[in-house]
Amino acid sequence: MTVGAALQAIRRGLIVGVPTDTVYGVAVDPTNPAAVRRLFALKGRGHHLPLAVLVASLEQAETLIRLTPSQRLFIRPHWPGAFTAVLRWRRALAQGVGDHHRGTLGVRMPDHRILTDLLSRSGPLAVTSANRSGSPPALDADGARRALGDGVSVYLDGRCDGGQASTVVDLTSSPPRILRPGPVDLDPG
């Protein structure tokens, strides 16, 4: 399928499969509550695990989150890449996207040409790994199709060379707190 087909599906509130620089993902419009609910149901994911958002650029990210100068310096060497930053949001998105109790949102700028093309046209997308909760994530469209079937409207082809979910760091705490270790090594030693 094409990026154009994925874009049309997103605009209709459907779930699309996307290659990333980490693992294969499934994406929806983060402002569409029905689409977000469908994504949680498809994965069998508990609502206590909020979705993160992928963006094409820092400018796109800043429409969603507030960045201090020190947070910007922390993020800069890791974007684009396998680094998800949890930051204070500017506005709430659909329930299940970000932490509505804390007013925070996980945001990542992936390093994948196909996905960046889609994001630059669609705007930010709520994305999670393409698998049933508790199962290993898919690394390509075929694996995602086997795991999720027709629940995903469009599967974009593309390689996911990372093979590991992103590093997630809460930048709202001081010092920053690693919530999920991943491919980005933040240990200064």
LOMAR-60229 format. One line per field, with one value per residue: x, y, z of N, C-alpha, C in turn. Coordinates in steps of 0.05 Angstrom, whole numbers, plus 5000, padded with zeros to 4 digits. Example, Ala and Ser with C-alpha at 12.3 -4.5 7.8 and 13.67 -1.06 7.14 Angstrom:
<recs>
n.u = 5264;5257
n.v = 4886;4955
n.w = 5156;5142
ca.u = 5246;5273
ca.v = 4910;4979
ca.w = 5156;5143
c.u = 5264;5258
c.v = 4934;5001
c.w = 5156;5157
</recs>
This chain:
<recs>
n.u = 5017;5005;5032;4995;4946;4948;4944;4892;4863;4875;4852;4799;4792;4814;4857;4926;4983;5051;5120;5176;5236;5248;5210;5157;5097;5030;4983;4943;4899;4913;4875;4826;4778;4748;4779;4825;4804;4791;4842;4864;4829;4839;4892;4886;4902;4914;4884;4915;4964;4987;4985;5039;5062;5082;5123;5140;5177;5213;5185;5132;5126;5127;5077;5047;5072;5106;5169;5227;5288;5331;5309;5304;5358;5372;5342;5357;5407;5387;5344;5327;5307;5310;5286;5242;5211;5181;5139;5110;5045;5015;4962;4906;4899;4862;4829;4871;4915;4975;4985;4932;4923;4971;4982;5018;5057;5084;5132;5161;5210;5216;5267;5258;5246;5197;5157;5166;5151;5096;5081;5093;5053;5005;5006;5019;5018;4986;5019;5035;5068;5061;5027;4993;4978;5029;5053;5110;5135;5119;5163;5158;5111;5087;5091;5061;5011;5000;4994;4953;4916;4857;4842;4873;4873;4907;4970;5034;5092;5160;5224;5242;5293;5314;5292;5281;5241;5234;5276;5250;5242;5227;5223;5201;5214;5264;5326;5322;5283;5290;5241;5233;5283;5323;5347;5376;5430;5436;5471;5522;5571
n.v = 4976;5047;5110;5150;5120;5103;5152;5168;5129;5140;5190;5175;5152;5102;5045;5041;5005;5015;5020;5030;5059;5026;4981;4948;4985;5005;5055;5113;5171;5216;5251;5230;5200;5151;5122;5115;5083;5038;5020;5006;4964;4928;4913;4891;4920;4948;5006;5032;5038;5087;5113;5134;5189;5198;5242;5285;5325;5372;5419;5402;5370;5409;5432;5400;5391;5421;5449;5459;5498;5464;5413;5411;5410;5361;5325;5335;5308;5257;5256;5254;5188;5129;5146;5163;5218;5238;5289;5352;5365;5409;5409;5366;5303;5251;5207;5161;5172;5194;5213;5228;5242;5263;5300;5293;5272;5223;5231;5221;5226;5191;5157;5144;5140;5129;5131;5183;5212;5201;5222;5277;5291;5275;5295;5292;5225;5175;5120;5051;4989;4936;4886;4836;4853;4835;4798;4786;4843;4858;4858;4872;4884;4836;4804;4836;4834;4780;4780;4818;4820;4835;4878;4921;4971;4988;4967;4990;4976;4963;4964;4949;4964;4969;4934;4935;4963;5034;5075;5102;5162;5200;5266;5303;5298;5310;5286;5268;5209;5142;5106;5062;5021;5019;5021;5069;5091;5120;5124;5158;5137
n.w = 5000;4994;5019;5011;5013;5066;5091;5076;5103;5157;5162;5159;5208;5217;5231;5217;5193;5205;5185;5227;5256;5297;5318;5281;5275;5296;5279;5294;5288;5337;5358;5352;5386;5378;5343;5373;5415;5385;5371;5422;5434;5392;5402;5453;5496;5559;5588;5624;5603;5570;5502;5461;5419;5352;5314;5257;5260;5302;5306;5296;5342;5381;5377;5408;5458;5515;5516;5554;5553;5573;5568;5513;5498;5519;5488;5435;5414;5406;5371;5302;5323;5365;5414;5463;5492;5551;5565;5588;5566;5517;5506;5519;5486;5453;5501;5530;5501;5520;5589;5624;5676;5696;5657;5616;5558;5517;5467;5404;5352;5297;5258;5201;5135;5104;5144;5164;5119;5118;5168;5161;5127;5152;5202;5274;5300;5340;5364;5371;5385;5336;5353;5393;5460;5505;5471;5428;5391;5322;5265;5214;5159;5145;5192;5226;5201;5208;5264;5274;5233;5196;5227;5220;5173;5131;5112;5111;5073;5091;5122;5190;5222;5273;5314;5368;5419;5432;5475;5534;5568;5624;5623;5656;5708;5757;5773;5701;5688;5671;5640;5607;5588;5529;5461;5461;5496;5556;5597;5627;5639
ca.u = 5000;5020;5029;4969;4925;4949;4935;4863;4853;4878;4831;4773;4791;4821;4884;4945;5008;5073;5147;5191;5264;5251;5194;5134;5077;5003;4979;4917;4897;4911;4853;4801;4773;4739;4803;4843;4791;4794;4869;4867;4814;4853;4916;4880;4920;4901;4884;4935;4988;4980;4999;5058;5057;5105;5122;5159;5196;5211;5163;5108;5126;5121;5048;5035;5086;5122;5198;5245;5315;5347;5297;5311;5386;5372;5330;5370;5425;5373;5323;5309;5318;5295;5284;5216;5212;5156;5140;5084;5031;5002;4933;4900;4890;4841;4834;4889;4940;4987;4975;4912;4925;4995;4985;5043;5055;5109;5135;5185;5214;5229;5287;5249;5237;5169;5141;5169;5135;5068;5077;5094;5028;4983;5009;5027;5002;4988;5030;5045;5078;5041;5025;4974;4992;5042;5066;5132;5127;5125;5185;5151;5083;5077;5088;5039;4987;4994;4985;4930;4897;4841;4837;4889;4863;4929;4997;5056;5116;5184;5240;5246;5320;5322;5285;5277;5225;5250;5282;5230;5253;5209;5238;5187;5225;5292;5336;5305;5279;5286;5217;5237;5309;5321;5371;5391;5444;5438;5490;5546;5596
ca.v = 5000;5072;5130;5163;5102;5104;5178;5168;5112;5155;5212;5161;5141;5074;5038;5035;4993;5032;5013;5051;5053;5008;4958;4955;4997;5011;5083;5126;5199;5219;5268;5215;5181;5125;5108;5107;5061;5014;5011;4992;4939;4910;4902;4880;4936;4961;5035;5043;5041;5108;5114;5156;5202;5202;5267;5287;5347;5385;5439;5387;5362;5432;5437;5382;5391;5445;5442;5478;5497;5441;5389;5412;5401;5332;5310;5341;5287;5232;5258;5231;5163;5110;5159;5175;5236;5244;5318;5365;5371;5435;5404;5338;5289;5231;5191;5138;5183;5209;5209;5249;5250;5279;5321;5288;5258;5212;5240;5211;5232;5168;5160;5125;5157;5125;5141;5212;5223;5199;5241;5304;5296;5269;5307;5272;5200;5158;5095;5031;4966;4919;4860;4834;4859;4812;4783;4801;4861;4851;4873;4879;4884;4808;4796;4852;4823;4754;4785;4835;4814;4855;4900;4942;4976;4991;4960;5001;4960;4977;4950;4960;4954;4970;4909;4938;4987;5058;5083;5122;5177;5221;5291;5321;5294;5319;5283;5252;5181;5122;5090;5037;5020;5013;5023;5093;5088;5147;5122;5174;5122
ca.w = 5000;4992;5040;5006;5023;5095;5099;5074;5125;5182;5162;5163;5235;5216;5241;5196;5201;5196;5193;5242;5259;5320;5311;5265;5292;5287;5284;5290;5293;5366;5366;5346;5408;5369;5331;5396;5428;5368;5373;5447;5432;5374;5415;5479;5513;5581;5586;5642;5587;5550;5477;5454;5393;5335;5299;5236;5265;5328;5305;5300;5370;5398;5377;5428;5484;5523;5519;5566;5539;5581;5555;5484;5496;5525;5466;5409;5403;5403;5351;5302;5333;5382;5440;5469;5514;5565;5571;5594;5541;5513;5507;5520;5462;5460;5524;5524;5488;5541;5616;5629;5705;5699;5636;5601;5533;5505;5440;5391;5324;5286;5237;5181;5112;5097;5166;5165;5098;5127;5190;5151;5114;5169;5229;5294;5302;5364;5353;5390;5370;5322;5366;5415;5485;5517;5451;5416;5369;5294;5254;5186;5153;5145;5220;5237;5190;5222;5291;5277;5212;5183;5245;5209;5146;5111;5121;5095;5073;5100;5142;5217;5227;5301;5327;5397;5425;5439;5503;5543;5590;5635;5627;5674;5734;5759;5746;5684;5697;5650;5644;5593;5575;5500;5445;5466;5521;5569;5619;5620;5645
c.u = 5018;5015;5002;4945;4924;4938;4904;4851;4853;4856;4803;4771;4799;4850;4901;4970;5031;5100;5159;5220;5269;5237;5170;5111;5049;4996;4951;4920;4894;4889;4826;4796;4765;4762;4821;4830;4793;4822;4874;4853;4829;4877;4910;4897;4904;4904;4903;4962;4983;4997;5017;5050;5083;5101;5144;5181;5193;5189;5136;5105;5117;5092;5034;5046;5100;5151;5213;5272;5331;5335;5304;5340;5388;5363;5346;5389;5411;5350;5335;5323;5300;5293;5257;5218;5184;5158;5112;5071;5020;4972;4929;4892;4869;4849;4850;4914;4952;4974;4958;4913;4949;4998;5010;5038;5083;5110;5162;5186;5229;5248;5280;5235;5207;5151;5142;5152;5105;5063;5077;5067;5004;4983;5016;5007;5007;4997;5039;5054;5056;5043;5002;4990;5003;5057;5090;5122;5135;5148;5180;5121;5071;5072;5065;5012;4980;4983;4958;4909;4883;4833;4853;4881;4884;4955;5017;5080;5140;5198;5241;5272;5328;5316;5279;5261;5243;5255;5262;5241;5233;5226;5224;5198;5254;5306;5317;5305;5274;5262;5219;5265;5305;5348;5388;5403;5448;5457;5515;5572;5600
c.v = 5025;5090;5145;5146;5103;5130;5179;5151;5126;5176;5200;5148;5112;5071;5031;5023;5009;5020;5036;5043;5034;4982;4967;4965;4999;5039;5092;5156;5202;5237;5254;5194;5153;5109;5098;5083;5035;5003;4996;4965;4919;4897;4887;4894;4949;4991;5048;5047;5062;5105;5138;5167;5204;5228;5268;5307;5357;5406;5425;5379;5386;5442;5421;5385;5417;5435;5465;5477;5472;5415;5388;5402;5371;5316;5312;5319;5261;5232;5266;5206;5149;5121;5173;5192;5241;5273;5328;5372;5399;5432;5374;5327;5270;5216;5166;5147;5201;5202;5233;5258;5268;5302;5318;5271;5248;5219;5230;5220;5209;5175;5139;5141;5154;5136;5171;5225;5223;5221;5270;5311;5293;5286;5285;5248;5186;5131;5077;5007;4949;4891;4860;4839;4833;4795;4799;4820;4851;4869;4881;4876;4856;4799;4811;4841;4796;4759;4799;4833;4838;4879;4925;4946;4977;4984;4972;4982;4976;4961;4965;4949;4954;4944;4911;4964;5010;5060;5104;5135;5199;5246;5311;5318;5303;5302;5267;5222;5163;5105;5063;5039;5011;5017;5048;5091;5116;5147;5137;5159;5102
c.w = 5000;5016;5036;5016;5053;5105;5098;5097;5152;5184;5166;5191;5237;5226;5217;5208;5189;5204;5208;5243;5283;5313;5294;5283;5280;5296;5279;5295;5324;5376;5362;5367;5399;5357;5353;5410;5412;5370;5399;5446;5415;5387;5441;5500;5535;5579;5606;5628;5565;5525;5475;5426;5378;5319;5278;5242;5294;5328;5308;5330;5388;5396;5398;5456;5489;5528;5532;5550;5547;5570;5526;5480;5501;5502;5440;5398;5396;5382;5324;5312;5352;5411;5443;5494;5525;5575;5578;5567;5541;5516;5507;5492;5470;5485;5516;5510;5509;5568;5624;5659;5709;5679;5621;5576;5525;5476;5429;5362;5312;5263;5215;5158;5106;5119;5168;5143;5106;5148;5181;5137;5133;5194;5248;5294;5329;5353;5376;5373;5359;5333;5385;5441;5497;5497;5440;5394;5342;5285;5225;5182;5154;5174;5233;5227;5203;5250;5293;5255;5200;5201;5236;5180;5124;5125;5102;5096;5081;5121;5169;5227;5257;5317;5357;5401;5435;5469;5510;5568;5598;5640;5644;5702;5734;5780;5728;5692;5673;5657;5630;5580;5546;5487;5450;5494;5533;5593;5612;5624;5624
</recs>
